[in-house]
Amino acid sequence: MSVNLNCSLSDRNLDISQPSSQRQLAIRVSASTNADSSGAPLNLCLVLDHSGSMGGKPLDTVKKAARELVDQMYYTDRISVVGFDHKASVVVESQTLDRPESVKDKIQSLRATGGTCIDDGIKLALQEISKGKEGAVSQGFVLTDGENEHGDNARCLQFAQLAVEYNMTLHTLGFGDHWNQDILEKIADAGGGTMTYIQSPEQAGEEFRNLLRRVQSVGLTNAYLLLELPANVRLAELKPVAQVAPDAIELTMQNEGNLIAIRLGDLMTDIDRVIIVNLYINHAAVVNQSGSIPVVTAQVRFDNPVMAKSGILSTPVVVEANLVQNFQAQVDPQVQNHILALAKYRQTQLAENKLKQGDRIGAATMLQSAAKTALQMGDEKAATVLQTNATRLQSGTELSEADRKQTRIVSKTVLQAPSNS
């Protein structure tokens, strides 16, 4: 198991007559496997809301989806289940899947009652995941349909950050229309995972399967992107680094000596993590020379759970740009599409902020901009959602909770790949 690391500048050519240039660097990272290698077992904890509001069909469909998920796992995997209402309890202690029927029976025993305390559920989940994390890919699925009225949202984020420190990943699933999308997104982003919207009970099984396929494809964990910049290259000052695939996330970074370290988390074998880095290149010192100049050296540090090895370094990749006379822009279309995905995400964020401030017209304008951006990148499904909601705001109609949640989801993901890709 190794790393695929590919880097592409938005335009490799620099105008030699200009002292400086701005470029975006798209970095694609995934795990690479071969026919002889096998992945690490999955160590999964399901954290399921069974508060009173989940009563009836919602909880029935979630239990059915969870039981079907157990059937799709391997006997070498580990499973644990935590249930929560206004308090949390361990429903299934961490164990290998050699008795799947017993696990499914315990899931089926969940009953709807009480309120909602998400942080207690996450706390117990981390304890259960920790029991089987050696040599495994450790994941938590946190599902809720409501607000954390008996808990503390700040505590949720602290637990999500703690999960990352111990090489665990947390994903969130919002069920129905009354969960807090801000806190579930923050938990997923801080926990290195993804946020899923289950709009109707009938979608629960499909969304569980999609998320399971994602985590089953994880080959390497605890990955960090390491960047070394020459003296004449610097990062943009505002939001210099973001992930745009498979989900849009604003990333943070830290300095490690002369390196910039950006945590990526899990690396999947069939899904690229795509990172956009905004660079300023000062080439004033070489304006009278033609040829290539180094822009950045990229490398990935990662853990291999199968081999029980940590801190493995990939082969460095040196990215160069060309100083040219008679400059003409030659934009990389794939990088441009990634830049558009990030623009769509940020435009939608601005729209949501304006809506919170009561600026409906401003929000509608930004949603229209995001819709146009989605169309530019070929994501017609997202464009339809964004434009429809912009039109509703312009007509004086309030956005429903479902509208707001759909807007958030389409801003973070690409629903429809470009037809020419």
Sequence and secondary structure as in RCSB ss.txt:
>XXXX:A:sequence
MSVNLNCSLSDRNLDISQPSSQRQLAIRVSASTNADSSGAPLNLCLVLDHSGSMGGKPLDTVKKAARELVDQMYY
TDRISVVGFDHKASVVVESQTLDRPESVKDKIQSLRATGGTCIDDGIKLALQEISKGKEGAVSQGFVLTDGENEH
GDNARCLQFAQLAVEYNMTLHTLGFGDHWNQDILEKIADAGGGTMTYIQSPEQAGEEFRNLLRRVQSVGLTNAYL
LLELPANVRLAELKPVAQVAPDAIELTMQNEGNLIAIRLGDLMTDIDRVIIVNLYINHAAVVNQSGSIPVVTAQV
RFDNPVMAKSGILSTPVVVEANLVQNFQAQVDPQVQNHILALAKYRQTQLAENKLKQGDRIGAATMLQSAAKTAL
QMGDEKAATVLQTNATRLQSGTELSEADRKQTRIVSKTVLQAPSNS
>XXXX:A:secstr
 EEEEEEEES SEEETTSSEEEEEEEEEEEEE  TT     EEEEEEEE  GGGTTHHHHHHHHHHHHHHHHS T
TSEEEEEEESSSEEEEEEEEETT HHHHHHHHHT    S   HHHHHHHHHHHHHTT TTSEEEEEEEESS  TT
S HHHHHHHHHHHHHTT EEEEEEESS S HHHHHHHHHHTEEEEEEE SGGGHHHHHHHHHHHHHTEEEEEEEE
EEE  TTEEE SSS EEEEESS EE   EEETTEEEEEEEEEESSS EEEEEEEEEE GGGTT  EEEEEEEEEE
EEEETTTTEEEEE   EEEEEEEESS      HHHHHHHHHHHHHHHHHHHHHHHHTT HHHHHHHHHHHHHHHH
HTT HHHHHHHHHHHHHHHTT    HHHHHHHHHHHHS SS  TT 
